[in-house]
Amino acid sequence: MYFSFSNYGYLIFLLIIPFMIFFHFYNLRNLRGRALKFANFEAIARIKGIDLFSKNILPLVINILIVTALVLSISGLTLNMEMDVSTYSYVIAIDSSESMGATDLSPDRLTVAKETAIEFVNSLPFTTNVAVVSYTGNTFIEQDLTSDKGMIRNGINQIDLAHVGGTDLYEAVSISFNLLKNEPNRAIIVMSDGQLNVGNLNEVIDYAVYNNVVVYTMGIGTIEGGQTKFGISKLDENSLKALAYSTEGKYYQVDSRNSILNSFSEIVQMTRKIGSIPLNFYLILLSIVLFIIGQIWTGTHKIAL
């Protein structure tokens, strides 16, 4: 385990700390000198329980810690340690077409797909890069490639059922590939009921194979089908199986919330290597907490003369 910085130059701001210490004690000395000019100050201090010669070390320490945390944050402090990391980066492509509103899964297919996607994200190692797209007749990037699980989950949660016709899987796969093109190992996870009605499935397979993209497919729905606004919609497994098997991926049927959870380990291929965890967010959070503590301390120890 070791630490590294992405912006070493900002560490020069740590030189502020010696000046903070010097001015703290310099001002404290001057304050005492002015206070002792009042004849009854020491008596008043004893009555009120004021420590005239307190060095106010705690506020100084808090301020030093705040400055240190902020400087380390802008310097890009990163923790590097050996950990389980995914060998792949992923795009989760969720079908949001009208047929995904079918109620053969409770409460509907799209909701189950989103919940399954979030469970998958939660199962990933901390540093795994993931993007999220939704697709109907058009494809929309809900979240660009990131390892921030909070942002990934937000991208999934904001997907709504579309009320337009068409399911263009070719565009979804091609846009997903563009998001992954700079990644050494890439995989796309397609969550759909298999109702493809725009483009040709063979073109999708050829595109994925040519670009060396592994596609895992998850069939969302049941063979019996479910009710939608336009009638009964059934799960079409054949197209999803063909896409997965042709690209060296796997097909999974999601007919309940729990049926897919045990399959995540097959999708997420792990290895042990040095992973990097940026500490910027935690350092800023620490600065905010320390600032609040400092304000509370100052408020409860304010000397009222």
DRENMI-145944 format. One record per residue (C-alpha): x, z, y; residue in one letter. Coordinates in nm, 3 decimals, padded with zeros to 5 digits. Example, Ala and Ser with C-alpha at 12.3 -4.5 7.8 and 13.67 -1.06 7.14 Angstrom:
% residues 2
RONU        px        pz        py   type
RONU    01.230    00.780   -00.450      A
RONU    01.367    00.714   -00.106      S
END
This chain:
% residues 305
RONU        px        pz        py   type
RONU    00.000    00.000    00.000      M
RONU    00.128   -00.084    00.347      Y
RONU    00.005   -00.154    00.700      F
RONU    00.055   -00.468    00.906      S
RONU   -00.038   -00.590    01.253      F
RONU   -00.168   -00.930    01.360      S
RONU   -00.081   -00.875    01.730      N
RONU    00.239   -00.669    01.752      Y
RONU    00.274   -00.723    02.127      G
RONU   -00.016   -00.494    02.211      Y
RONU    00.167   -00.195    02.060      L
RONU    00.358   -00.171    02.388      I
RONU    00.048   -00.002    02.532      F
RONU    00.136    00.305    02.322      L
RONU    00.392    00.376    02.597      L
RONU    00.096    00.500    02.799      I
RONU    00.092    00.816    02.588      I
RONU    00.412    00.980    02.727      P
RONU    00.280    00.922    03.080      F
RONU   -00.053    01.081    02.981      M
RONU    00.130    01.390    02.857      I
RONU    00.349    01.412    03.166      F
RONU    00.060    01.380    03.415      F
RONU   -00.154    01.622    03.215      H
RONU    00.095    01.907    03.249      F
RONU    00.197    01.802    03.601      Y
RONU   -00.163    01.818    03.722      N
RONU   -00.222    02.141    03.532      L
RONU    00.076    02.301    03.704      R
RONU   -00.045    02.193    04.048      N
RONU   -00.395    02.319    03.971      L
RONU   -00.261    02.660    03.877      R
RONU   -00.054    02.672    04.192      G
RONU   -00.357    02.603    04.411      R
RONU   -00.576    02.844    04.215      A
RONU   -00.333    03.137    04.252      L
RONU   -00.361    03.114    04.632      K
RONU   -00.700    03.280    04.599      F
RONU   -00.645    03.655    04.579      A
RONU   -00.939    03.737    04.356      N
RONU   -00.914    03.436    04.122      F
RONU   -00.738    03.626    03.844      E
RONU   -00.996    03.904    03.858      A
RONU   -01.281    03.653    03.848      I
RONU   -01.111    03.475    03.560      A
RONU   -01.091    03.801    03.359      R
RONU   -01.457    03.881    03.426      I
RONU   -01.578    03.534    03.327      K
RONU   -01.342    03.506    03.032      G
RONU   -01.148    03.215    03.177      I
RONU   -00.799    03.157    03.042      D
RONU   -00.611    03.074    03.361      L
RONU   -00.302    02.964    03.172      F
RONU   -00.477    02.751    02.909      S
RONU   -00.301    02.421    02.868      K
RONU   -00.623    02.238    02.769      N
RONU   -00.444    02.089    02.471      I
RONU   -00.759    01.976    02.287      L
RONU   -00.878    01.731    02.557      P
RONU   -00.524    01.593    02.579      L
RONU   -00.506    01.544    02.202      V
RONU   -00.848    01.375    02.198      I
RONU   -00.748    01.136    02.477      N
RONU   -00.421    01.053    02.301      I
RONU   -00.608    00.980    01.978      L
RONU   -00.857    00.757    02.163      I
RONU   -00.579    00.554    02.325      V
RONU   -00.391    00.530    01.995      T
RONU   -00.699    00.411    01.807      A
RONU   -00.784    00.148    02.071      L
RONU   -00.427    00.017    02.086      V
RONU   -00.406   -00.006    01.706      L
RONU   -00.740   -00.185    01.703      S
RONU   -00.641   -00.459    01.951      I
RONU   -00.307   -00.484    01.768      S
RONU   -00.495   -00.587    01.453      G
RONU   -00.401   -00.298    01.227      L
RONU   -00.463   -00.405    00.867      T
RONU   -00.443   -00.208    00.544      L
RONU   -00.282   -00.405    00.261      N
RONU   -00.320   -00.270   -00.090      M
RONU   -00.353   -00.386   -00.448      E
RONU   -00.719   -00.420   -00.539      M
RONU   -00.968   -00.614   -00.744      D
RONU   -01.044   -00.933   -00.553      V
RONU   -01.252   -01.236   -00.636      S
RONU   -01.062   -01.552   -00.720      T
RONU   -01.342   -01.755   -00.561      Y
RONU   -01.511   -01.794   -00.223      S
RONU   -01.884   -01.858   -00.237      Y
RONU   -02.171   -02.024   -00.058      V
RONU   -02.514   -01.889   -00.147      I
RONU   -02.763   -02.175   -00.107      A
RONU   -03.124   -02.052   -00.108      I
RONU   -03.417   -02.290   -00.147      D
RONU   -03.671   -02.199    00.121      S
RONU   -03.915   -02.484    00.059      S
RONU   -04.290   -02.424    00.035      E
RONU   -04.288   -02.397   -00.345      S
RONU   -04.070   -02.085   -00.312      M
RONU   -04.380   -01.906   -00.185      G
RONU   -04.525   -01.911   -00.537      A
RONU   -04.642   -01.571   -00.657      T
RONU   -04.537   -01.586   -01.023      D
RONU   -04.265   -01.340   -00.916      L
RONU   -04.371   -01.040   -00.709      S
RONU   -04.420   -01.062   -00.420      P
RONU   -04.300   -01.425   -00.417      D
RONU   -04.005   -01.638   -00.530      R
RONU   -03.823   -01.645   -00.197      L
RONU   -03.829   -01.267   -00.163      T
RONU   -03.690   -01.225   -00.516      V
RONU   -03.421   -01.488   -00.442      A
RONU   -03.315   -01.301   -00.127      K
RONU   -03.309   -00.966   -00.306      E
RONU   -03.103   -01.118   -00.589      T
RONU   -02.861   -01.272   -00.337      A
RONU   -02.813   -00.936   -00.165      I
RONU   -02.750   -00.765   -00.501      E
RONU   -02.489   -01.031   -00.572      F
RONU   -02.319   -00.973   -00.237      V
RONU   -02.316   -00.598   -00.299      N
RONU   -02.140   -00.656   -00.632      S
RONU   -01.856   -00.855   -00.475      L
RONU   -01.512   -00.711   -00.394      P
RONU   -01.465   -00.607   -00.034      F
RONU   -01.254   -00.905    00.074      T
RONU   -01.459   -01.188   -00.081      T
RONU   -01.554   -01.470    00.158      N
RONU   -01.920   -01.575    00.145      V
RONU   -02.137   -01.810    00.349      A
RONU   -02.516   -01.846    00.338      V
RONU   -02.729   -02.159    00.377      V
RONU   -03.099   -02.224    00.335      S
RONU   -03.238   -02.564    00.258      Y
RONU   -03.558   -02.764    00.241      T
RONU   -03.559   -03.123    00.363      G
RONU   -03.276   -03.006    00.589      N
RONU   -03.001   -02.751    00.542      T
RONU   -02.939   -02.464    00.783      F
RONU   -02.625   -02.250    00.801      I
RONU   -02.754   -01.893    00.817      E
RONU   -02.405   -01.737    00.809      Q
RONU   -02.063   -01.899    00.825      D
RONU   -01.787   -01.794    00.586      L
RONU   -01.702   -01.426    00.627      T
RONU   -01.607   -01.118    00.423      S
RONU   -01.830   -00.891    00.635      D
RONU   -02.104   -00.789    00.394      K
RONU   -02.331   -00.669    00.674      G
RONU   -02.328   -01.012    00.838      M
RONU   -02.383   -01.182    00.500      I
RONU   -02.685   -00.962    00.424      R
RONU   -02.828   -01.031    00.771      N
RONU   -02.789   -01.404    00.710      G
RONU   -02.983   -01.374    00.385      I
RONU   -03.255   -01.154    00.533      N
RONU   -03.328   -01.396    00.817      Q
RONU   -03.429   -01.679    00.581      I
RONU   -03.801   -01.753    00.607      D
RONU   -04.029   -01.971    00.401      L
RONU   -04.041   -02.323    00.543      A
RONU   -04.369   -02.507    00.588      H
RONU   -04.227   -02.857    00.569      V
RONU   -04.201   -03.083    00.269      G
RONU   -03.890   -03.189    00.080      G
RONU   -03.602   -03.024   -00.102      T
RONU   -03.272   -03.199   -00.034      D
RONU   -03.016   -03.045   -00.268      L
RONU   -02.753   -03.311   -00.196      Y
RONU   -02.732   -03.210    00.170      E
RONU   -02.722   -02.842    00.073      A
RONU   -02.428   -02.898   -00.163      V
RONU   -02.238   -03.120    00.079      S
RONU   -02.273   -02.875    00.369      I
RONU   -02.179   -02.589    00.138      S
RONU   -01.865   -02.778    00.036      F
RONU   -01.769   -02.832    00.401      N
RONU   -01.791   -02.456    00.454      L
RONU   -01.558   -02.404    00.157      L
RONU   -01.321   -02.698    00.193      K
RONU   -01.027   -02.484    00.313      N
RONU   -01.068   -02.230    00.032      E
RONU   -00.842   -02.262   -00.276      P
RONU   -01.122   -02.183   -00.524      N
RONU   -01.482   -02.252   -00.433      R
RONU   -01.819   -02.200   -00.594      A
RONU   -02.176   -02.261   -00.482      I
RONU   -02.464   -02.047   -00.603      I
RONU   -02.792   -02.238   -00.583      V
RONU   -03.110   -02.030   -00.596      M
RONU   -03.410   -02.254   -00.645      S
RONU   -03.720   -02.324   -00.851      D
RONU   -03.574   -02.665   -00.934      G
RONU   -03.838   -02.867   -00.752      Q
RONU   -03.609   -03.141   -00.620      L
RONU   -03.792   -03.426   -00.447      N
RONU   -03.535   -03.569   -00.204      V
RONU   -03.236   -03.769   -00.323      G
RONU   -03.095   -03.824   -00.670      N
RONU   -02.967   -03.541   -00.892      L
RONU   -02.685   -03.758   -01.030      N
RONU   -02.550   -03.806   -00.678      E
RONU   -02.542   -03.430   -00.630      V
RONU   -02.353   -03.383   -00.959      I
RONU   -02.106   -03.662   -00.881      D
RONU   -02.037   -03.516   -00.536      Y
RONU   -01.974   -03.166   -00.673      A
RONU   -01.751   -03.289   -00.957      V
RONU   -01.549   -03.516   -00.727      Y
RONU   -01.485   -03.229   -00.485      N
RONU   -01.401   -02.983   -00.764      N
RONU   -01.682   -02.741   -00.679      V
RONU   -01.826   -02.508   -00.942      V
RONU   -02.203   -02.475   -00.906      V
RONU   -02.392   -02.181   -01.054      Y
RONU   -02.767   -02.222   -01.053      T
RONU   -03.034   -01.954   -01.065      M
RONU   -03.383   -02.059   -01.157      G
RONU   -03.626   -01.858   -00.946      I
RONU   -03.967   -01.851   -01.111      G
RONU   -04.139   -01.879   -01.446      T
RONU   -04.214   -02.164   -01.683      I
RONU   -04.585   -02.083   -01.659      E
RONU   -04.570   -02.122   -01.283      G
RONU   -04.732   -01.951   -00.990      G
RONU   -04.991   -02.016   -00.724      Q
RONU   -04.895   -02.177   -00.394      T
RONU   -05.097   -02.320   -00.106      K
RONU   -05.085   -02.664   -00.265      F
RONU   -05.154   -02.555   -00.626      G
RONU   -04.954   -02.434   -00.926      I
RONU   -04.574   -02.464   -00.903      S
RONU   -04.367   -02.434   -01.221      K
RONU   -03.997   -02.367   -01.264      L
RONU   -03.805   -02.688   -01.342      D
RONU   -03.503   -02.571   -01.539      E
RONU   -03.373   -02.913   -01.645      N
RONU   -03.229   -03.019   -01.309      S
RONU   -03.073   -02.678   -01.246      L
RONU   -02.916   -02.670   -01.594      K
RONU   -02.778   -03.023   -01.554      A
RONU   -02.616   -02.938   -01.220      L
RONU   -02.459   -02.616   -01.350      A
RONU   -02.330   -02.745   -01.681      Y
RONU   -02.189   -03.065   -01.530      S
RONU   -01.977   -02.870   -01.281      T
RONU   -01.852   -02.604   -01.529      E
RONU   -02.090   -02.346   -01.390      G
RONU   -02.372   -02.160   -01.563      K
RONU   -02.749   -02.148   -01.535      Y
RONU   -02.945   -01.822   -01.514      Y
RONU   -03.319   -01.773   -01.504      Q
RONU   -03.439   -01.507   -01.266      V
RONU   -03.783   -01.403   -01.385      D
RONU   -03.754   -01.047   -01.259      S
RONU   -03.543   -00.847   -01.014      R
RONU   -03.330   -00.697   -01.290      N
RONU   -03.282   -00.994   -01.522      S
RONU   -02.985   -01.136   -01.332      I
RONU   -02.788   -00.822   -01.245      L
RONU   -02.588   -00.819   -01.570      N
RONU   -02.484   -01.181   -01.515      S
RONU   -02.298   -01.118   -01.189      F
RONU   -01.985   -01.020   -01.379      S
RONU   -01.977   -01.369   -01.531      E
RONU   -01.995   -01.534   -01.189      I
RONU   -01.748   -01.308   -01.011      V
RONU   -01.405   -01.374   -01.158      Q
RONU   -01.171   -01.092   -01.063      M
RONU   -00.796   -01.053   -01.042      T
RONU   -00.559   -00.784   -00.917      R
RONU   -00.360   -00.875   -00.609      K
RONU   -00.278   -00.757   -00.260      I
RONU   -00.592   -00.756   -00.051      G
RONU   -00.618   -00.703    00.324      S
RONU   -00.872   -00.478    00.494      I
RONU   -00.889   -00.511    00.877      P
RONU   -00.931   -00.167    01.034      L
RONU   -01.046   -00.281    01.381      N
RONU   -01.408   -00.176    01.337      F
RONU   -01.320    00.168    01.200      Y
RONU   -01.072    00.234    01.479      L
RONU   -01.326    00.144    01.748      I
RONU   -01.584    00.365    01.574      L
RONU   -01.329    00.649    01.567      L
RONU   -01.267    00.603    01.941      S
RONU   -01.639    00.631    02.016      I
RONU   -01.673    00.946    01.804      V
RONU   -01.369    01.106    01.970      L
RONU   -01.502    01.018    02.315      F
RONU   -01.835    01.188    02.236      I
RONU   -01.653    01.495    02.101      I
RONU   -01.443    01.507    02.418      G
RONU   -01.750    01.489    02.640      Q
RONU   -01.922    01.766    02.446      I
RONU   -01.612    01.987    02.465      W
RONU   -01.574    01.926    02.838      T
RONU   -01.941    02.009    02.899      G
RONU   -01.928    02.336    02.707      T
RONU   -01.595    02.451    02.859      H
RONU   -01.651    02.352    03.220      K
RONU   -01.542    02.623    03.459      I
RONU   -01.803    02.692    03.720      A
RONU   -01.655    02.864    04.018      L
END
